[in-house]
Amino acid sequence: MNDRETEEKFNELLNVMAQLRSENGCPWDKEQTHTSLKPCLLEETYELLDALDDGDPKKLREELGDVLLQVVFHSQIATEEGRFTAKDVITQLTNKLIRRHPYVFAGEPIPQDTASVLKQRLQIKASEKRAGESKSALGSVPKAMPALARAQSITRRAAHLGFDWPKIEPVWDKVEEEIKELKSATASGDKNRTGEELGDLLFSLVNLARFLDIEAEDALAQTIDRFTHRFHHIETRLREADKSFEQSSLEEMDRFWEEAKSQEKSST
């Protein structure tokens, strides 16, 4: 598909969305607002993430389309309200990409590696925020993000702006320090303090994940999947023995758990 065909298809999509929102369009589509569509956007985003993990091109293509639909839907609502159009969205995005890649579009020296690219990008974004009178370069990290992902994004941004340890050893020390403080808070019986210290420990572990070049959100998701798989194995083995959890000992269930772990190792 050439550029002209792509443009025609995109315009067709915009026209379909406009018709769905028109007087003789779809009752459901006409009722939607920016706010009512928020759950749809969130669900479609997670479905896209699942498609990326599955690696199925057909499913990925479909889910990308569903996310694009959300962009077009919101743009159409904004057009009807006289705020902006899909063209404005595309123009702003294009300008942002050009502005944040001066080594591609403005003849500046190409950064030596990915880390340098990310550092420069964060610096450019920080200057944009200052120009827009934003209070902090970290302020644009969405609060709606899952907490682990948000924490890692914040620590990554702070690091690229120079607020970081030069080596990993102090990060390990910080984790050990937070564990001691959590134990102390737990012993005190102060639940609020315990919650704060637990949060500090989790944050320090996320920072450690960043130093290890591991996405904390992905690591935890994989652990949850492993736990679920092993737990299902316990359920299967108990059903085979015609027993319930109440009729089983922890030792027996732990034996089935280890069976599941062994099967995982043998299958890799």
SVG drawing of the C-alpha trace seen along z (x, -y; Angstrom):
<svg xmlns="http://www.w3.org/2000/svg" viewBox="-31 -28 60 68">
<polyline fill="none" stroke="black" stroke-width="0.4" points="0.0,0.0 1.5,-3.3 1.2,-6.6 -1.8,-7.8 -3.7,-4.5 -2.8,-4.8 -4.1,-8.3 -7.3,-7.3 -7.9,-4.4 -7.3,-6.6 -9.7,-9.2 -12.2,-6.4 -11.8,-5.4 -12.4,-9.0 -15.5,-9.2 -16.9,-5.9 -16.4,-7.2 -18.1,-10.5 -21.1,-8.6 -21.3,-6.4 -21.6,-9.5 -24.0,-11.3 -27.7,-11.8 -28.6,-8.6 -25.6,-6.7 -25.2,-4.1 -27.0,-4.9 -24.2,-3.6 -21.4,-5.4 -23.4,-8.7 -23.7,-8.5 -20.0,-8.0 -17.8,-10.7 -14.1,-11.1 -14.9,-9.8 -17.1,-6.9 -14.5,-5.6 -11.7,-5.4 -12.5,-1.8 -12.5,-0.8 -9.1,-2.4 -7.7,-0.6 -9.1,2.7 -7.9,2.4 -4.5,1.5 -4.2,4.6 -5.5,6.7 -2.8,5.2 -0.2,6.1 -1.4,9.7 -1.2,9.8 2.4,8.6 3.2,11.3 1.5,14.0 3.5,13.0 0.5,13.7 0.7,11.2 -3.0,11.6 -4.0,10.9 -1.5,8.0 -2.9,6.4 -6.4,6.6 -5.5,5.2 -3.5,2.3 -6.7,1.5 -8.8,1.5 -6.4,-0.9 -6.4,-3.1 -10.2,-3.1 -9.9,-4.7 -7.7,-7.5 -10.1,-8.1 -13.1,-8.0 -11.7,-10.6 -10.5,-12.8 -14.1,-12.7 -15.6,-13.7 -13.1,-16.6 -13.9,-17.6 -17.6,-17.8 -16.8,-19.9 -14.6,-22.3 -11.5,-21.5 -9.2,-19.8 -9.2,-17.3 -7.5,-14.1 -5.2,-16.2 -4.2,-18.3 -3.3,-15.1 -1.2,-13.8 0.5,-17.2 1.4,-17.6 2.8,-14.0 4.9,-14.6 6.3,-17.8 7.1,-16.2 9.0,-13.3 11.0,-15.7 11.8,-18.0 12.9,-15.0 15.2,-13.6 17.5,-16.5 20.2,-14.1 18.0,-12.7 16.2,-15.8 18.4,-18.8 21.9,-17.5 23.1,-17.2 25.6,-14.4 24.1,-11.0 24.2,-9.7 26.7,-6.9 24.2,-4.4 20.6,-3.8 21.4,-5.1 22.6,-8.4 19.5,-8.6 17.2,-8.2 19.2,-10.7 18.9,-13.3 15.2,-12.6 14.5,-13.1 16.5,-16.3 14.5,-17.6 11.2,-16.6 12.4,-18.4 13.1,-21.6 9.6,-21.3 8.0,-21.0 9.9,-24.1 8.8,-26.0 5.2,-24.9 5.7,-26.0 5.4,-22.4 6.5,-22.0 8.5,-18.8 10.0,-16.7 8.5,-13.7 5.0,-15.2 4.0,-13.8 4.3,-10.1 0.6,-9.1 -0.8,-8.3 -3.1,-5.8 -0.1,-3.5 0.3,-0.3 2.4,-1.2 5.5,0.9 5.6,-0.5 5.1,-4.0 7.9,-3.7 10.3,-2.3 9.4,-5.1 10.0,-7.7 13.3,-6.3 14.4,-6.0 13.5,-9.7 15.3,-10.9 18.4,-8.8 18.6,-10.3 18.5,-13.8 21.5,-12.9 19.8,-11.9 21.1,-8.4 23.8,-6.2 26.8,-5.5 27.0,-1.8 24.7,0.9 26.3,1.6 24.5,-1.3 21.2,-0.1 21.7,3.3 22.6,1.5 19.4,-0.6 17.3,2.6 18.9,4.1 18.3,0.9 14.7,0.8 14.2,4.4 15.6,3.6 13.3,0.5 10.3,2.6 11.1,5.2 11.5,2.4 8.2,0.8 6.4,4.2 7.8,4.8 6.5,1.4 2.9,2.4 2.4,-0.9 0.4,0.1 0.8,-3.3 4.5,-3.3 4.7,0.4 2.8,-0.5 5.2,-3.4 8.2,-1.2 6.8,1.6 6.3,-1.0 9.9,-2.2 11.1,1.4 9.0,2.0 10.3,-1.3 13.9,-0.3 13.4,3.1 12.0,1.4 15.1,-0.8 17.2,2.4 15.2,3.9 16.1,0.8 19.8,1.3 19.5,5.0 17.8,3.9 14.6,5.8 11.1,4.4 9.7,4.9 6.1,5.0 7.0,7.8 9.0,9.7 6.1,9.7 3.6,10.7 5.7,13.7 6.0,14.7 2.2,14.4 1.8,16.7 4.2,19.2 2.4,19.2 -1.0,19.6 0.3,22.5 1.8,24.3 -1.3,23.7 -3.4,25.2 -1.1,28.3 -1.9,28.6 -5.6,28.5 -5.3,31.1 -3.3,33.5 -5.8,33.0 -8.7,33.8 -6.9,36.9 -6.7,38.0 -10.3,37.0 -9.2,34.6 -10.0,31.0 -7.6,28.4 -9.1,28.8 -8.3,32.5 -4.6,32.0 -1.6,31.0 0.7,28.2 3.5,30.7 1.5,32.6 0.6,29.4 4.2,28.3 5.2,31.6 2.8,31.0 4.2,27.5 7.7,28.9 6.4,31.3 5.2,28.4 8.5,26.7 10.3,29.8 8.0,30.1 8.7,26.5 12.5,27.1 12.2,30.3 10.2,28.5 12.7,25.7"/>
</svg>
